[in-house]
Amino acid sequence: MFFLYEVLLYLVLIIGLPFFLIIGLIRGKWVSNFPQRMGFYRAPARRHDLWIHAVSVGETLAAKTIVEQIMRMRPETSIVFTTTTITGQTQAKRLYPNLTVTYFPFDFGFAVRRFLDHHSPRAFATMETELWPNVTRLSRKRGIRLLLANGRISDRSFPRYRLFKPVVAPLLRSYERILVREQLDRDRFLDIGAPVGALEVTGNVKFDYTPNDAPLPEIEALIAGRKCVVLGSTFDGEDEMLLPEVERLVRDHNLFFVIAPRKPERFEPVAALLWNTELTVLRRSQWDGGGAPQRQRQTQRPDVLLLDTIGELARVYRYASVAFVGGSLVPHGGHNPIEPAAAGVPVCFGLHMTAFREVAAAFLRNEGAKEIKDARDFASFVEQLISDDALRAAWGERARKTVAENRGASERTASRIVELLS
């Protein structure tokens, strides 16, 4: 089975190489990190106690509280931290200056062996459901103890896992601990072949997020006494839906908006959309701090800050009067509403929250977030809250309370990881 898998990987590489090169040159993907992903490193080899893998920005942020708990319980732990995406790598280097941060190896046998030779981890913890056959097989063969943290199986991926159960089940049996978010995830893992003795419901580590309260004076200066609305992690189609209402809300209520596209490749398309509105727009990446908008209309202040940078959205949420969490008005599965909620900000999201089903349900049960159907529903929620300070404070407090009530998964996860290192 593994031989056929390896052959398939090489076929994909050979056939897809022209595409990968073109996209890599256009978007900056793959080319710069290709040597590391193939297992070639400039830094000298070093032994590590623990290897933690997080795919991208969300998983990297979620791992922060786990890392902090591990270092509290076992301060001498040496950790190599890997990500798959460039944005995740940027975030990891910012969050974990004292760890070894590098890229997750491609799942070719030779690349995985080179990674293991170079970093020599004794235990491996992967965030969410990142299952790679060669990483799992070769790590287990070397006696590395394996743990899956914050495990989930989405509605979209569950049928695929069931289809490939003969392949997935042996991989899951290599994991000593499979820590999942909720009972539904436990049932799904059982259904695809996970051993019952390895499974444990530990909760969602993302609830353990702590807001960064460091001030951003430049943002405060831009807001300049206006109420601020943040559109966070927007996906294709959502900006197009929301911008007409954004224009109206700015015109009718003198609001200030921050728009943060989910992926860097969407920064330019969203900028182009904003350019074709009547809004005065300031791009964060082109701002020198002096407050001059990219498109100046006489003495007008910026109406919108396009947050086309990485790692700042979580710090901006605290200035919001209302926050919308993207990927939810279109069928992308939603995104994490915990960051604004933890800052006491009223939150709304669309109907497509399948990737954060239990998180969304917890907020909705407590009336800590509002589920909206469309752009008009969004605008109605914003208008309701900006006109009533007491109501806005109540929504924000319920959001904050929901986060507080669901904390603790990071400590439970860290305890299980430390047990593997004992």
C-alpha positions in Angstrom: 0.0 0.0 0.0 2.7 2.5 1.0 4.7 1.6 -2.2 1.7 2.5 -4.4 1.2 5.7 -2.4 4.8 6.7 -2.9 4.6 6.1 -6.6 1.4 8.2 -6.8 3.1 11.0 -5.0 6.0 11.0 -7.5 3.5 11.0 -10.4 1.6 14.0 -9.0 4.9 15.8 -8.5 6.1 15.1 -12.1 2.8 15.9 -13.8 2.0 18.9 -11.6 5.5 20.4 -11.6 4.9 23.0 -14.3 1.7 24.2 -12.5 3.5 24.3 -9.1 6.3 26.4 -10.6 4.0 28.9 -12.3 1.8 29.3 -9.2 4.9 29.4 -7.0 6.4 32.2 -9.1 3.1 34.2 -9.2 2.1 33.8 -5.6 5.3 33.1 -3.9 4.2 29.6 -2.8 6.3 26.5 -2.6 9.4 27.9 -4.3 11.0 29.6 -1.2 10.2 26.7 1.1 10.8 23.9 -1.3 14.2 22.8 0.1 12.9 22.7 3.7 9.9 20.7 2.6 12.2 18.2 0.9 14.2 17.8 4.1 17.2 20.0 3.3 18.2 22.5 6.1 20.9 25.1 6.6 20.8 25.0 10.4 22.7 22.3 12.1 20.8 19.2 13.3 19.4 19.3 16.8 17.5 16.7 18.9 14.0 17.7 20.0 11.7 16.2 22.6 8.5 17.2 20.7 7.3 17.9 17.2 4.1 19.9 16.9 2.5 20.4 13.5 -0.1 23.1 12.7 -1.2 23.6 9.1 -1.8 27.3 8.9 -2.6 30.4 10.9 -5.7 29.2 12.8 -4.0 26.0 14.0 -0.8 27.9 14.8 -2.7 30.3 17.0 -4.7 27.4 18.6 -1.4 25.7 19.5 -0.1 28.7 21.4 -1.9 27.9 24.7 -0.9 24.2 24.4 2.7 25.2 24.0 2.4 27.5 27.0 0.9 24.8 29.1 3.6 22.3 28.1 6.4 24.7 29.0 4.7 25.3 32.4 4.4 21.6 33.1 7.8 20.6 31.6 10.0 23.7 31.1 12.9 21.8 29.7 10.9 20.5 26.7 12.6 21.3 23.3 10.1 21.7 20.5 10.3 21.8 16.7 7.1 23.5 15.3 6.1 23.0 11.7 3.5 24.6 9.4 2.4 23.9 5.8 1.5 27.4 4.7 3.7 30.5 4.4 1.2 32.5 6.5 1.3 29.8 9.2 5.1 30.0 9.1 5.1 33.8 9.5 2.7 33.5 12.4 4.7 30.7 14.1 7.9 32.6 13.9 6.2 35.5 15.6 4.5 33.5 18.3 7.3 31.1 19.1 10.7 32.9 18.9 12.3 30.3 21.3 11.2 27.2 19.3 12.7 25.7 16.2 10.2 26.7 13.5 10.3 25.1 10.0 8.1 23.7 7.3 6.3 20.4 7.4 8.1 17.9 5.0 6.4 16.7 1.9 5.2 13.2 2.5 7.9 11.5 0.3 9.7 8.8 2.3 13.1 10.4 1.8 11.9 13.9 2.9 10.3 12.5 6.0 13.4 10.5 6.9 15.6 13.6 6.5 13.3 15.6 8.7 13.4 12.9 11.4 17.1 12.6 11.1 17.6 16.3 11.5 15.2 17.0 14.3 15.0 13.6 16.1 11.7 14.1 17.9 10.6 11.7 20.6 6.9 12.6 20.3 4.7 14.0 17.6 1.5 16.0 18.1 -0.5 17.1 15.1 -3.2 19.7 15.4 -6.7 18.8 14.1 -6.8 16.0 11.6 -3.6 16.1 9.6 -3.0 12.4 8.7 0.0 11.7 6.3 0.8 8.1 5.6 4.6 8.3 5.5 4.9 10.8 8.4 2.8 8.4 10.5 4.4 5.2 9.3 8.0 6.3 9.5 7.6 8.2 12.8 6.0 5.1 14.4 8.7 2.9 13.0 11.3 5.0 14.8 9.4 4.7 18.1 8.1 8.2 18.1 4.9 8.4 20.2 2.0 10.0 18.2 -0.9 12.2 19.4 -3.7 13.9 17.5 -4.9 17.1 19.2 -8.1 19.1 18.8 -9.3 16.4 16.3 -12.3 17.1 14.2 -13.9 15.6 11.1 -16.0 18.0 9.1 -19.3 17.3 7.3 -17.4 17.7 4.0 -14.5 15.4 4.8 -16.4 12.6 6.7 -17.7 10.8 3.5 -14.1 10.8 2.1 -12.7 9.4 5.3 -15.3 6.7 5.2 -14.6 5.9 1.6 -10.9 5.5 2.4 -11.4 3.7 5.7 -9.1 0.8 4.7 -6.2 3.3 4.4 -7.2 5.7 7.2 -7.9 3.1 9.9 -4.3 1.7 10.1 -3.0 5.3 10.3 -5.3 6.1 13.2 -4.2 2.9 15.1 -0.7 4.3 15.1 -1.8 7.1 17.4 -1.7 6.5 21.1 -4.0 9.4 21.9 -6.7 11.0 19.7 -8.1 14.0 21.5 -11.3 15.4 19.9 -13.4 18.4 20.3 -16.8 16.9 20.9 -18.9 13.7 21.0 -19.8 13.9 17.3 -16.1 14.0 16.4 -15.5 11.0 18.6 -18.3 9.0 16.9 -17.0 9.9 13.5 -13.4 8.8 14.4 -14.8 5.5 15.7 -16.7 5.1 12.4 -13.5 5.4 10.3 -11.5 3.0 12.4 -9.9 4.8 15.4 -9.3 2.6 18.4 -11.8 3.3 21.2 -9.1 3.3 23.8 -7.2 6.1 22.2 -10.2 8.4 21.9 -10.9 11.2 24.4 -13.2 14.2 24.2 -11.1 17.1 25.6 -12.9 20.1 24.1 -11.8 22.8 21.7 -8.5 24.4 22.4 -9.5 27.5 20.5 -11.6 28.5 23.4 -8.4 29.0 25.4 -7.4 31.9 23.3 -6.3 35.0 25.2 -6.7 38.4 23.5 -3.6 40.5 23.0 -4.4 43.7 24.8 -1.3 45.6 23.6 -2.6 48.9 22.2 -2.5 49.9 18.6 -2.4 53.7 18.7 -2.4 54.1 15.0 -5.7 52.2 14.7 -7.2 54.3 17.5 -6.1 57.4 15.6 -7.8 56.1 12.5 -11.1 55.3 14.3 -11.0 58.8 15.8 -14.2 58.5 17.9 -16.2 56.6 15.3 -17.7 53.2 15.9 -15.7 50.5 14.2 -17.0 47.3 12.5 -14.6 44.5 11.6 -15.2 42.1 8.7 -12.7 39.3 9.6 -11.4 36.5 7.5 -13.7 37.2 4.5 -13.8 34.7 1.6 -14.6 35.0 -2.1 -18.1 36.3 -2.6 -18.6 37.8 0.8 -16.9 41.1 0.1 -19.0 41.5 -3.0 -22.2 40.8 -0.9 -21.3 43.1 2.0 -19.7 46.1 0.3 -23.0 47.8 -0.8 -24.2 47.7 2.9 -20.8 48.9 4.1 -21.1 51.9 1.8 -24.6 52.7 3.1 -23.6 52.2 6.8 -20.6 54.5 6.4 -22.8 57.1 4.7 -25.7 56.9 7.1 -23.9 56.3 10.4 -20.3 57.6 10.0 -18.8 54.2 10.8 -15.3 53.0 10.3 -14.7 49.6 8.8 -11.8 47.2 8.9 -11.8 44.5 6.2 -9.4 41.5 6.6 -9.5 39.0 3.7 -8.8 35.4 4.9 -6.0 34.7 2.4 -3.1 36.9 1.1 -4.0 36.1 -2.5 -7.3 37.9 -2.0 -5.7 41.2 -0.9 -5.5 42.6 -4.4 -9.0 41.5 -5.6 -10.6 43.0 -2.5 -8.5 46.2 -2.9 -9.9 46.4 -6.5 -13.4 45.9 -5.2 -13.0 48.7 -2.7 -11.4 50.9 -5.4 -14.7 50.8 -7.3 -16.8 52.1 -4.4 -17.3 55.6 -3.1 -15.3 54.7 0.0 -12.0 56.3 1.0 -9.7 53.3 1.5 -6.4 52.9 3.3 -4.3 49.8 2.9 -2.4 48.7 5.9 0.6 47.5 3.9 1.0 50.9 2.3 0.4 53.0 5.3 3.4 54.7 6.8 1.5 55.5 10.1 0.9 59.1 9.0 -2.7 58.4 8.2 -2.7 59.3 4.6 -5.3 57.2 2.7 -4.2 55.4 -0.5 -7.0 57.2 -2.3 -7.4 60.7 -0.8 -10.6 62.8 -1.4 -9.7 66.3 -0.2 -9.9 66.3 3.6 -11.8 63.1 4.0 -10.7 60.6 6.6 -10.4 56.9 5.6 -13.7 55.0 5.7 -12.1 51.6 5.4 -8.8 50.1 6.5 -7.9 47.1 4.3 -5.9 44.8 6.6 -3.7 43.3 4.0 -1.1 42.1 6.5 -0.7 38.8 8.4 -1.1 38.4 12.2 -2.8 41.7 13.1 -6.5 40.9 12.9 -6.7 39.4 16.4 -5.3 42.7 17.9 -7.7 44.8 15.8 -10.9 43.0 17.0 -10.7 44.7 20.4 -11.5 48.1 18.8 -14.7 46.8 17.1 -18.2 47.6 18.2 -19.4 44.7 16.0 -17.5 41.9 14.2 -18.5 39.7 11.3 -16.7 36.4 11.0 -16.2 35.3 7.4 -16.4 32.1 5.4 -19.9 31.8 6.7 -22.2 33.7 4.2 -20.7 31.4 1.5 -20.2 27.6 1.9 -16.6 27.6 3.2 -17.5 26.2 6.6 -17.0 29.4 8.5 -14.1 30.7 10.6 -13.2 31.2 14.2 -15.6 33.6 16.2 -13.7 33.1 19.4 -11.1 35.9 18.8 -13.6 38.8 18.7 -15.8 37.1 21.4 -12.9 36.8 23.8 -12.4 40.5 23.5 -16.0 41.1 24.5 -17.1 42.1 20.9 -20.6 41.3 19.7 -20.2 38.7 16.9 -22.3 37.7 13.9 -21.7 35.0 11.3 -23.6 33.4 8.4 -25.4 30.0 8.1 -22.3 28.1 6.8 -20.4 27.3 10.1 -19.9 23.6 9.6 -16.2 23.8 10.3 -17.0 25.4 13.6 -20.3 23.7 14.3 -19.9 23.2 18.1 -18.3 26.6 18.6 -21.2 28.4 16.8 -23.7 26.3 18.7 -22.2 27.3 22.0 -22.4 31.0 21.1 -26.0 30.7 19.8 -27.2 28.8 22.9 -25.9 31.7 25.1 -27.1 34.4 22.7 -23.4 35.3 22.5 -23.5 35.6 18.7 -26.0 36.4 16.0 -26.6 34.1 13.0 -27.3 36.2 9.9 -28.8 35.1 6.6 -27.5 37.8 4.2 -25.9 41.2 3.9 -29.1 43.0 4.8 -29.4 40.9 8.0 -25.8 41.9 8.8 -26.5 45.6 8.3 -29.7 45.3 10.5 -27.6 43.7 13.3 -25.0 46.4 13.1 -27.5 49.2 13.1 -29.3 47.7 16.1 -26.1 47.5 18.2 -24.5 50.8 17.3 -27.6 52.7 18.3 -28.0 51.0 21.8 -24.9 51.0 24.0 -26.5 48.8 26.7 -27.6 46.2 24.2 -24.2 46.2 22.6 -22.5 45.7 26.0 -24.9 42.8 26.8 -24.1 41.0 23.6 -20.4 41.5 24.2 -20.6 40.2 27.7 -22.5 37.1 26.7 -19.8 36.4 24.0 -17.0 36.8 26.5 -18.8 34.5 29.0 -19.3 31.8 26.4 -15.5 31.7 25.8 -14.8 31.6 29.5 -17.2 28.7 30.1 -15.6 26.5 27.5 -11.9 26.9 28.5 -9.6 24.1 29.6 -8.9 22.0 26.6 -5.4 23.2 26.2 -4.4 22.1 29.7 -5.9 18.7 29.2 -4.2 18.3 25.8 -0.8 19.5 27.2 -1.1 16.9 30.0 -1.5 14.1 27.5 1.5 15.3 25.5 3.7 15.5 28.6 2.6 12.0 29.5 4.0 10.8 26.2 7.3 12.5 27.0 7.6 10.9 30.5 
